[in-house]
């Protein structure tokens, strides 16, 4: 059995950053570099595996029991977030962590500081993998991939481990909200599934944000500033005015738990034209709809004020999976028991984000989310304890055993 640290380090060495501006599927061809590696590794284990042109891996481990056990799937995504560099990742391995601040990059004076991230101290004495302060790490979701791959290796190499049919899925482009756009649920063949895409050890989630993305184009009018009176229309100032009309307290930095937000994710502008992007999030369906209406009404107001200079493209991205998963609550109960059997205290909480499982749950594949073990995703302060990844693998195997014992 290969240890999970080596698997994880091999996977993060491959750049798989997705691109929200690309219309291709997957959005970046380099995601196939990891997908092909995973396909080969699965096939070397003797697992029937298919990788299609859309970037989906679907693999099957046949049942080795005569019991009627539903097919269970485990899913992770290969892409990493475009929010931080994903090229030339140089991980740091900190063995027997001493509970103090962790230096990532001396040149940039970048630390994981205990007073800012006190949760890191719960891993004192463990092995922590961090970035070198120049890139993200890729634990989101290559930790999940490593955990599924280690579980698959264990199952294949341990014939006495009884299980039903196991389905493995690896997807592209989850980070840009297109992870399962062309995923064939019927072909995958699982009755229930779990994404291994959560954060710290113990996380278990079956409700997530309702999500929408807004792209806004503002057309200004550029006139020489010396002769601009009553003629110039500065598109950047209109963008600033629009942002000021949205509630400050509903920005991500001021929200937690079930509170939703408007998040300004990008702005590029000149006097002549400005393009801005928002993401809109809320767990509550009515509040989600109210947020979209507020943005739309603010733009309507500004269009009347500035003679229809603003174009809005507003698109729903995914919805809260709770109503689709809760009728199958036994799959949550099995995940709870699987964690407890591994010596882990479950932390059931809402996802302040989304997973592939959200969209899959609305396509008749109930799919809650289990911790992958990492912290500080999408940035240079990302880290993951090796022991958390090992525990996540044990949770996968425990879930499989619980279904097989029914």
Beta strands, then each sheet from edge to edge (+ up, - down):
strand 1: 48-51
strand 2: 57-61
strand 3: 72-77
strand 4: 92-94
strand 5: 102-105
strand 6: 110-112
strand 7: 128-130
strand 8: 166-171
strand 9: 192-198
strand 10: 203-205
strand 11: 210-219
strand 12: 261-269
strand 13: 273-282
strand 14: 310-318
strand 15: 347-348
strand 16: 367-371
strand 17: 374-375
strand 18: 383-385
sheet 1: 1+ 2- 8+ 3+ 9+ 16+ 10- 15-
sheet 2: 4+ 7- 18+ 17-
sheet 3: 5+ 6-
sheet 4: 12+ 13- 11+ 14-
end
